[in-house]
Amino acid sequence: MNIVLIVAASQSFLLAVLIFQKHRALFANRFLAALLFCFTVISIHLLIQDAGVYQIIPFVFVIVGIPLTASPLQFLYTKYLLRRQTHIAPGDWIHFALFLLFESALLIAFVFGFVDFSEATAATPDTAPFFLRLFNWLLIAQGLFYVAAGLRLIIRFNKQLKEVLSSIEQLQMNWLRNTTLAMLSAWILFLVEDTLMTQGINLSNYVFVSVVFAIYVYAMGFFGLMKSEIFSDPSVEKVMHVVEEIEITQDENNGAKYQRSGLSDETAGQYLQSLLRLMEEKKIYRNSSLTLTELSEELSVSPHNLSEVINTKLRKNFYDFVNGYRLEEAKKDLADRSKQHLKILSIAFDAGFNSKATFNTLFKEQTGVTPSEYRKKLLLSTIGE
């Protein structure tokens, strides 16, 4: 177990240094580096606790509060990855208040001798003193709270992407959602183990929890490096700017996106006619990377007003609007006997899709059958005639 802790501490520390030195241009990565460094300290804490260092140097035990920074750092990484800020907002320092309060109380207890650190660190998990039990409860409650807050940000972001992109696969935060869910499973397992421990049942001496947290840390480090750099791309920054504008406007309007836009019904109708004409004549939806901004530039309309027209007049978001045209063209081509020699994927790409999975999913949602089943059904009905 000690070897595992040494390896975990070393790798998380190296990842933290690598991210901070070479990938710090993306502001969110600084929180990711801090998160990995936090887990380095946690691994060292477990290692030196097992080695009996705390009995020799009790003061070092103050690092026990470091885990209280992990969940806030995960949340702030999520927040700043999905937004374009380049500095931490003053109000976000409050997320570390619980850590500071706990550390202050621990230092006071050490200085005035309220707690015997040597005795506390020598205790087994099932005989831990009350303040360590309280620490675990605070840690679990905090972890569950921040996981829920992070998932809310991710779900909202994925939803907002559909307002500005016709293909969302590249920016969809499924990897971040999945790693956050891994953290959630670790907190739930920690809650179960800790609850059983209070009843005198030592399930695994927290080994299960440690393994799940290790998987989470490696996933965050790997995917953080591999996936987040796309947000440094200028074209992606432009998209993020529009997403943020729509989100801010919605917040200002208490959830209603276009409450104060000032766009008259007559003007909206004119924009709609121009939009539909452009889609039919130029077939601009065939551009697989089409964005709300690009379409608004074609129409000489602001992205916000174009989004309002699509949402209020057609009752669709931008993603569904564009992909609706792509689906109709794909269906038409699948029914065309002169194109029976073409592969289904080729037809999908010609219509503007850039993902087989997305095409199959949307096609089945609309028709109730897969593209191959749809083509086969039409072919059989034609032969029957």
One Martini backbone bead per residue (centre of mass of N, CA, C, O) as a GRO file, in nm:
protein
  385
    1MET     BB    1   0.057   0.063  -0.020
    2ASN     BB    2   0.300   0.255  -0.004
    3ILE     BB    3   0.380   0.229  -0.299
    4VAL     BB    4   0.122   0.342  -0.414
    5LEU     BB    5   0.147   0.622  -0.274
    6ILE     BB    6   0.414   0.704  -0.404
    7VAL     BB    7   0.318   0.691  -0.696
    8ALA     BB    8   0.079   0.885  -0.669
    9ALA     BB    9   0.238   1.131  -0.569
   10SER     BB   10   0.435   1.152  -0.807
   11GLN     BB   11   0.232   1.174  -1.046
   12SER     BB   12   0.064   1.415  -0.945
   13PHE     BB   13   0.303   1.608  -0.925
   14LEU     BB   14   0.399   1.597  -1.222
   15LEU     BB   15   0.131   1.689  -1.343
   16ALA     BB   16   0.117   1.961  -1.200
   17VAL     BB   17   0.379   2.077  -1.317
   18LEU     BB   18   0.312   2.044  -1.616
   19ILE     BB   19   0.056   2.218  -1.621
   20PHE     BB   20   0.176   2.481  -1.494
   21GLN     BB   21   0.409   2.523  -1.710
   22LYS     BB   22   0.255   2.437  -2.011
   23HIS     BB   23  -0.085   2.499  -1.930
   24ARG     BB   24  -0.150   2.799  -1.795
   25ALA     BB   25  -0.299   2.970  -2.010
   26LEU     BB   26  -0.524   2.810  -1.904
   27PHE     BB   27  -0.675   2.899  -1.624
   28ALA     BB   28  -0.812   2.629  -1.528
   29ASN     BB   29  -0.537   2.463  -1.500
   30ARG     BB   30  -0.461   2.573  -1.218
   31PHE     BB   31  -0.674   2.406  -1.067
   32LEU     BB   32  -0.577   2.131  -1.163
   33ALA     BB   33  -0.296   2.148  -1.041
   34ALA     BB   34  -0.395   2.192  -0.749
   35LEU     BB   35  -0.552   1.926  -0.729
   36LEU     BB   36  -0.307   1.736  -0.773
   37PHE     BB   37  -0.145   1.847  -0.533
   38CYS     BB   38  -0.350   1.772  -0.320
   39PHE     BB   39  -0.318   1.459  -0.371
   40THR     BB   40  -0.026   1.452  -0.291
   41VAL     BB   41  -0.067   1.532   0.007
   42ILE     BB   42  -0.261   1.302   0.078
   43SER     BB   43  -0.061   1.073   0.020
   44ILE     BB   44   0.151   1.168   0.225
   45HIS     BB   45  -0.027   1.155   0.472
   46LEU     BB   46  -0.078   0.847   0.462
   47LEU     BB   47   0.220   0.766   0.470
   48ILE     BB   48   0.316   0.912   0.740
   49GLN     BB   49   0.104   0.784   0.917
   50ASP     BB   50   0.201   0.488   0.878
   51ALA     BB   51   0.508   0.569   0.974
   52GLY     BB   52   0.479   0.765   1.245
   53VAL     BB   53   0.543   1.079   1.222
   54TYR     BB   54   0.328   1.216   1.413
   55GLN     BB   55   0.459   1.113   1.680
   56ILE     BB   56   0.720   1.289   1.634
   57ILE     BB   57   0.553   1.525   1.448
   58PRO     BB   58   0.257   1.662   1.525
   59PHE     BB   59   0.228   1.929   1.354
   60VAL     BB   60   0.196   1.796   1.064
   61PHE     BB   61  -0.118   1.725   1.102
   62VAL     BB   62  -0.242   1.988   0.964
   63ILE     BB   63  -0.274   1.851   0.668
   64VAL     BB   64  -0.555   1.707   0.706
   65GLY     BB   65  -0.727   1.958   0.564
   66ILE     BB   66  -0.670   1.946   0.251
   67PRO     BB   67  -0.929   1.792   0.136
   68LEU     BB   68  -1.110   2.064   0.153
   69THR     BB   69  -0.992   2.159  -0.147
   70ALA     BB   70  -1.084   1.959  -0.369
   71SER     BB   71  -1.380   2.031  -0.441
   72PRO     BB   72  -1.341   2.333  -0.506
   73LEU     BB   73  -1.133   2.282  -0.736
   74GLN     BB   74  -1.319   2.119  -0.917
   75PHE     BB   75  -1.533   2.340  -0.949
   76LEU     BB   76  -1.343   2.569  -1.058
   77TYR     BB   77  -1.250   2.420  -1.304
   78THR     BB   78  -1.527   2.397  -1.432
   79LYS     BB   79  -1.603   2.695  -1.439
   80TYR     BB   80  -1.335   2.806  -1.599
   81LEU     BB   81  -1.366   2.618  -1.847
   82LEU     BB   82  -1.672   2.733  -1.922
   83ARG     BB   83  -1.509   2.999  -1.915
   84ARG     BB   84  -1.315   3.324  -1.981
   85GLN     BB   85  -1.161   3.371  -1.743
   86THR     BB   86  -0.830   3.512  -1.604
   87HIS     BB   87  -0.958   3.531  -1.310
   88ILE     BB   88  -1.040   3.532  -0.991
   89ALA     BB   89  -1.308   3.575  -0.818
   90PRO     BB   90  -1.357   3.712  -0.516
   91GLY     BB   91  -1.602   3.515  -0.430
   92ASP     BB   92  -1.432   3.232  -0.464
   93TRP     BB   93  -1.278   3.225  -0.187
   94ILE     BB   94  -1.515   3.102  -0.012
   95HIS     BB   95  -1.454   2.794  -0.082
   96PHE     BB   96  -1.209   2.805   0.155
   97ALA     BB   97  -1.336   2.847   0.442
   98LEU     BB   98  -1.349   2.564   0.569
   99PHE     BB   99  -1.047   2.512   0.565
  100LEU     BB  100  -0.963   2.760   0.738
  101LEU     BB  101  -1.130   2.691   0.988
  102PHE     BB  102  -1.012   2.415   1.047
  103GLU     BB  103  -0.713   2.497   1.066
  104SER     BB  104  -0.748   2.702   1.293
  105ALA     BB  105  -0.864   2.501   1.501
  106LEU     BB  106  -0.620   2.309   1.494
  107LEU     BB  107  -0.404   2.511   1.588
  108ILE     BB  108  -0.536   2.585   1.856
  109ALA     BB  109  -0.541   2.295   1.967
  110PHE     BB  110  -0.233   2.261   1.961
  111VAL     BB  111  -0.131   2.507   2.127
  112PHE     BB  112  -0.348   2.443   2.382
  113GLY     BB  113  -0.403   2.123   2.409
  114PHE     BB  114  -0.694   2.002   2.329
  115VAL     BB  115  -0.521   1.801   2.146
  116ASP     BB  116  -0.380   1.481   2.098
  117PHE     BB  117  -0.205   1.409   1.824
  118SER     BB  118  -0.064   1.144   1.892
  119GLU     BB  119  -0.324   0.991   1.969
  120ALA     BB  120  -0.494   1.047   1.713
  121THR     BB  121  -0.286   0.915   1.500
  122ALA     BB  122  -0.294   0.621   1.650
  123ALA     BB  123  -0.563   0.572   1.567
  124THR     BB  124  -0.806   0.395   1.451
  125PRO     BB  125  -1.074   0.423   1.250
  126ASP     BB  126  -1.273   0.301   1.494
  127THR     BB  127  -1.106   0.515   1.722
  128ALA     BB  128  -1.164   0.790   1.648
  129PRO     BB  129  -1.199   1.096   1.715
  130PHE     BB  130  -1.443   1.331   1.689
  131PHE     BB  131  -1.296   1.541   1.500
  132LEU     BB  132  -1.254   1.326   1.272
  133ARG     BB  133  -1.547   1.263   1.226
  134LEU     BB  134  -1.629   1.551   1.156
  135PHE     BB  135  -1.443   1.577   0.915
  136ASN     BB  136  -1.575   1.357   0.742
  137TRP     BB  137  -1.856   1.486   0.727
  138LEU     BB  138  -1.765   1.749   0.595
  139LEU     BB  139  -1.632   1.622   0.347
  140ILE     BB  140  -1.882   1.481   0.232
  141ALA     BB  141  -2.076   1.721   0.217
  142GLN     BB  142  -1.895   1.891   0.035
  143GLY     BB  143  -1.861   1.692  -0.198
  144LEU     BB  144  -2.165   1.668  -0.277
  145PHE     BB  145  -2.213   1.967  -0.330
  146TYR     BB  146  -1.993   2.011  -0.559
  147VAL     BB  147  -2.089   1.797  -0.752
  148ALA     BB  148  -2.368   1.917  -0.802
  149ALA     BB  149  -2.262   2.194  -0.903
  150GLY     BB  150  -2.092   2.085  -1.140
  151LEU     BB  151  -2.318   1.934  -1.294
  152ARG     BB  152  -2.489   2.183  -1.344
  153LEU     BB  153  -2.284   2.329  -1.527
  154ILE     BB  154  -2.258   2.107  -1.744
  155ILE     BB  155  -2.555   2.086  -1.829
  156ARG     BB  156  -2.585   2.384  -1.906
  157PHE     BB  157  -2.363   2.393  -2.120
  158ASN     BB  158  -2.470   2.172  -2.312
  159LYS     BB  159  -2.730   2.331  -2.366
  160GLN     BB  160  -2.596   2.596  -2.480
  161LEU     BB  161  -2.457   2.474  -2.730
  162LYS     BB  162  -2.735   2.441  -2.891
  163GLU     BB  163  -2.746   2.764  -2.949
  164VAL     BB  164  -2.446   2.770  -3.136
  165LEU     BB  165  -2.439   2.465  -3.242
  166SER     BB  166  -2.448   2.190  -3.484
  167SER     BB  167  -2.177   2.066  -3.345
  168ILE     BB  168  -2.098   1.922  -3.011
  169GLU     BB  169  -1.874   1.703  -2.969
  170GLN     BB  170  -1.610   1.873  -2.913
  171LEU     BB  171  -1.749   2.041  -2.647
  172GLN     BB  172  -1.859   1.825  -2.495
  173MET     BB  173  -1.874   1.738  -2.130
  174ASN     BB  174  -1.853   1.418  -2.078
  175TRP     BB  175  -1.577   1.378  -1.939
  176LEU     BB  176  -1.640   1.565  -1.695
  177ARG     BB  177  -1.893   1.422  -1.603
  178ASN     BB  178  -1.760   1.141  -1.551
  179THR     BB  179  -1.547   1.234  -1.342
  180THR     BB  180  -1.755   1.352  -1.146
  181LEU     BB  181  -1.901   1.080  -1.101
  182ALA     BB  182  -1.653   0.943  -0.977
  183MET     BB  183  -1.648   1.129  -0.733
  184LEU     BB  184  -1.928   1.057  -0.631
  185SER     BB  185  -1.871   0.754  -0.578
  186ALA     BB  186  -1.651   0.811  -0.366
  187TRP     BB  187  -1.832   0.959  -0.160
  188ILE     BB  188  -2.037   0.733  -0.118
  189LEU     BB  189  -1.831   0.522  -0.023
  190PHE     BB  190  -1.730   0.686   0.215
  191LEU     BB  191  -2.001   0.700   0.362
  192VAL     BB  192  -2.037   0.398   0.401
  193GLU     BB  193  -1.771   0.335   0.550
  194ASP     BB  194  -1.807   0.543   0.781
  195THR     BB  195  -2.074   0.435   0.890
  196LEU     BB  196  -1.969   0.149   0.952
  197MET     BB  197  -1.743   0.241   1.147
  198THR     BB  198  -1.942   0.346   1.372
  199GLN     BB  199  -2.039   0.022   1.393
  200GLY     BB  200  -1.762  -0.158   1.371
  201ILE     BB  201  -1.726  -0.169   1.045
  202ASN     BB  202  -1.454  -0.283   0.846
  203LEU     BB  203  -1.448  -0.303   0.516
  204SER     BB  204  -1.129  -0.163   0.403
  205ASN     BB  205  -0.984   0.081   0.529
  206TYR     BB  206  -1.036   0.275   0.265
  207VAL     BB  207  -0.940   0.136  -0.003
  208PHE     BB  208  -1.172   0.173  -0.202
  209VAL     BB  209  -1.168   0.480  -0.196
  210SER     BB  210  -0.875   0.518  -0.293
  211VAL     BB  211  -0.912   0.388  -0.572
  212VAL     BB  212  -1.134   0.578  -0.683
  213PHE     BB  213  -0.970   0.839  -0.646
  214ALA     BB  214  -0.737   0.756  -0.830
  215ILE     BB  215  -0.901   0.733  -1.088
  216TYR     BB  216  -0.994   1.025  -1.086
  217VAL     BB  217  -0.717   1.164  -1.096
  218TYR     BB  218  -0.616   1.039  -1.363
  219ALA     BB  219  -0.852   1.137  -1.534
  220MET     BB  220  -0.812   1.440  -1.488
  221GLY     BB  221  -0.523   1.459  -1.593
  222PHE     BB  222  -0.562   1.338  -1.875
  223PHE     BB  223  -0.818   1.496  -1.980
  224GLY     BB  224  -0.716   1.776  -1.914
  225LEU     BB  225  -0.485   1.762  -2.128
  226MET     BB  226  -0.647   1.652  -2.387
  227LYS     BB  227  -0.927   1.843  -2.382
  228SER     BB  228  -0.883   2.155  -2.283
  229GLU     BB  229  -0.706   2.290  -2.518
  230ILE     BB  230  -0.942   2.373  -2.710
  231PHE     BB  231  -1.000   2.650  -2.547
  232SER     BB  232  -0.749   2.803  -2.700
  233ASP     BB  233  -0.904   2.834  -2.944
  234PRO     BB  234  -1.024   3.101  -3.116
  235SER     BB  235  -1.292   2.973  -3.224
  236VAL     BB  236  -1.383   2.874  -2.944
  237GLU     BB  237  -1.382   3.147  -2.800
  238LYS     BB  238  -1.611   3.262  -2.972
  239VAL     BB  239  -1.824   3.061  -2.883
  240MET     BB  240  -1.799   3.113  -2.576
  241HIS     BB  241  -1.892   3.405  -2.590
  242VAL     BB  242  -2.184   3.344  -2.682
  243VAL     BB  243  -2.263   3.157  -2.452
  244GLU     BB  244  -2.217   3.371  -2.230
  245GLU     BB  245  -2.418   3.582  -2.328
  246ILE     BB  246  -2.672   3.406  -2.306
  247GLU     BB  247  -2.638   3.338  -2.004
  248ILE     BB  248  -2.641   3.628  -1.894
  249THR     BB  249  -2.915   3.713  -2.010
  250GLN     BB  250  -3.078   3.497  -1.863
  251ASP     BB  251  -3.006   3.588  -1.577
  252GLU     BB  252  -3.119   3.882  -1.606
  253ASN     BB  253  -3.415   3.742  -1.696
  254ASN     BB  254  -3.485   3.505  -1.505
  255GLY     BB  255  -3.454   3.272  -1.755
  256ALA     BB  256  -3.523   3.461  -1.983
  257LYS     BB  257  -3.371   3.516  -2.282
  258TYR     BB  258  -3.578   3.766  -2.437
  259GLN     BB  259  -3.717   3.989  -2.259
  260ARG     BB  260  -3.499   4.252  -2.350
  261SER     BB  261  -3.433   4.278  -2.666
  262GLY     BB  262  -3.642   4.456  -2.871
  263LEU     BB  263  -3.772   4.262  -3.072
  264SER     BB  264  -3.983   4.271  -3.312
  265ASP     BB  265  -4.219   4.092  -3.477
  266GLU     BB  266  -4.162   4.198  -3.760
  267THR     BB  267  -3.853   4.160  -3.764
  268ALA     BB  268  -3.857   3.860  -3.697
  269GLY     BB  269  -4.007   3.778  -3.959
  270GLN     BB  270  -3.788   3.875  -4.154
  271TYR     BB  271  -3.560   3.699  -4.046
  272LEU     BB  272  -3.701   3.429  -4.100
  273GLN     BB  273  -3.723   3.448  -4.408
  274SER     BB  274  -3.420   3.476  -4.457
  275LEU     BB  275  -3.338   3.212  -4.326
  276LEU     BB  276  -3.506   3.008  -4.496
  277ARG     BB  277  -3.389   3.096  -4.769
  278LEU     BB  278  -3.094   3.027  -4.708
  279MET     BB  279  -3.135   2.723  -4.648
  280GLU     BB  280  -3.264   2.648  -4.929
  281GLU     BB  281  -3.056   2.781  -5.136
  282LYS     BB  282  -2.757   2.731  -4.990
  283LYS     BB  283  -2.728   2.501  -4.788
  284ILE     BB  284  -2.558   2.570  -4.514
  285TYR     BB  285  -2.593   2.299  -4.344
  286ARG     BB  286  -2.346   2.142  -4.484
  287ASN     BB  287  -2.189   2.277  -4.271
  288SER     BB  288  -2.056   2.106  -4.004
  289SER     BB  289  -1.943   2.393  -3.849
  290LEU     BB  290  -2.187   2.544  -3.796
  291THR     BB  291  -2.276   2.862  -3.661
  292LEU     BB  292  -2.441   3.118  -3.532
  293THR     BB  293  -2.239   3.336  -3.621
  294GLU     BB  294  -2.221   3.260  -3.922
  295LEU     BB  295  -2.523   3.291  -3.981
  296SER     BB  296  -2.549   3.589  -3.888
  297GLU     BB  297  -2.347   3.700  -4.100
  298GLU     BB  298  -2.514   3.619  -4.351
  299LEU     BB  299  -2.770   3.805  -4.234
  300SER     BB  300  -2.696   4.057  -4.062
  301VAL     BB  301  -2.721   3.938  -3.761
  302SER     BB  302  -2.744   3.893  -3.449
  303PRO     BB  303  -2.704   3.619  -3.254
  304HIS     BB  304  -2.928   3.687  -3.051
  305ASN     BB  305  -3.160   3.738  -3.258
  306LEU     BB  306  -3.143   3.467  -3.401
  307SER     BB  307  -3.200   3.295  -3.154
  308GLU     BB  308  -3.480   3.417  -3.104
  309VAL     BB  309  -3.615   3.332  -3.367
  310ILE     BB  310  -3.576   3.025  -3.340
  311ASN     BB  311  -3.712   2.992  -3.056
  312THR     BB  312  -3.991   3.160  -3.099
  313LYS     BB  313  -4.082   3.073  -3.401
  314LEU     BB  314  -3.976   2.746  -3.397
  315ARG     BB  315  -3.917   2.599  -3.124
  316LYS     BB  316  -3.592   2.605  -3.136
  317ASN     BB  317  -3.280   2.524  -3.154
  318PHE     BB  318  -3.004   2.543  -3.343
  319TYR     BB  319  -2.937   2.242  -3.355
  320ASP     BB  320  -3.222   2.139  -3.444
  321PHE     BB  321  -3.257   2.316  -3.691
  322VAL     BB  322  -3.014   2.219  -3.864
  323ASN     BB  323  -3.056   1.903  -3.828
  324GLY     BB  324  -3.326   1.897  -3.971
  325TYR     BB  325  -3.214   1.947  -4.255
  326ARG     BB  326  -3.018   1.710  -4.262
  327LEU     BB  327  -3.230   1.487  -4.228
  328GLU     BB  328  -3.401   1.549  -4.480
  329GLU     BB  329  -3.173   1.501  -4.683
  330ALA     BB  330  -3.106   1.211  -4.600
  331LYS     BB  331  -3.385   1.093  -4.655
  332LYS     BB  332  -3.394   1.167  -4.953
  333ASP     BB  333  -3.134   1.005  -5.034
  334LEU     BB  334  -3.233   0.723  -4.930
  335ALA     BB  335  -3.485   0.737  -5.142
  336ASP     BB  336  -3.281   0.747  -5.372
  337ARG     BB  337  -3.209   0.531  -5.629
  338SER     BB  338  -2.949   0.683  -5.745
  339LYS     BB  339  -2.815   0.642  -5.426
  340GLN     BB  340  -2.772   0.333  -5.346
  341HIS     BB  341  -2.447   0.324  -5.372
  342LEU     BB  342  -2.437   0.483  -5.125
  343LYS     BB  343  -2.333   0.541  -4.830
  344ILE     BB  344  -2.466   0.641  -4.540
  345LEU     BB  345  -2.226   0.812  -4.438
  346SER     BB  346  -2.202   0.984  -4.694
  347ILE     BB  347  -2.482   1.112  -4.670
  348ALA     BB  348  -2.439   1.241  -4.395
  349PHE     BB  349  -2.196   1.421  -4.473
  350ASP     BB  350  -2.339   1.574  -4.707
  351ALA     BB  351  -2.559   1.700  -4.501
  352GLY     BB  352  -2.340   1.780  -4.231
  353PHE     BB  353  -2.236   1.557  -4.085
  354ASN     BB  354  -1.955   1.443  -3.839
  355SER     BB  355  -2.131   1.198  -3.702
  356LYS     BB  356  -2.249   0.887  -3.673
  357ALA     BB  357  -2.381   0.885  -3.393
  358THR     BB  358  -2.553   1.140  -3.427
  359PHE     BB  359  -2.710   1.053  -3.674
  360ASN     BB  360  -2.839   0.793  -3.557
  361THR     BB  361  -2.979   0.925  -3.318
  362LEU     BB  362  -3.152   1.142  -3.466
  363PHE     BB  363  -3.290   0.953  -3.666
  364LYS     BB  364  -3.434   0.771  -3.456
  365GLU     BB  365  -3.589   0.994  -3.310
  366GLN     BB  366  -3.759   1.076  -3.569
  367THR     BB  367  -3.834   0.767  -3.701
  368GLY     BB  368  -3.764   0.488  -3.518
  369VAL     BB  369  -3.516   0.428  -3.706
  370THR     BB  370  -3.267   0.334  -3.882
  371PRO     BB  371  -3.113   0.410  -4.170
  372SER     BB  372  -3.106   0.115  -4.281
  373GLU     BB  373  -3.405   0.055  -4.227
  374TYR     BB  374  -3.518   0.285  -4.396
  375ARG     BB  375  -3.398   0.199  -4.669
  376LYS     BB  376  -3.511  -0.089  -4.677
  377LYS     BB  377  -3.810  -0.014  -4.660
  378LEU     BB  378  -3.817   0.158  -4.922
  379LEU     BB  379  -3.714  -0.059  -5.116
  380LEU     BB  380  -3.944  -0.267  -5.070
  381SER     BB  381  -4.179  -0.076  -5.153
  382THR     BB  382  -4.077  -0.032  -5.445
  383ILE     BB  383  -4.081  -0.330  -5.537
  384GLY     BB  384  -4.385  -0.377  -5.478
  385GLU     BB  385  -4.469  -0.161  -5.705
   0.00000   0.00000   0.00000
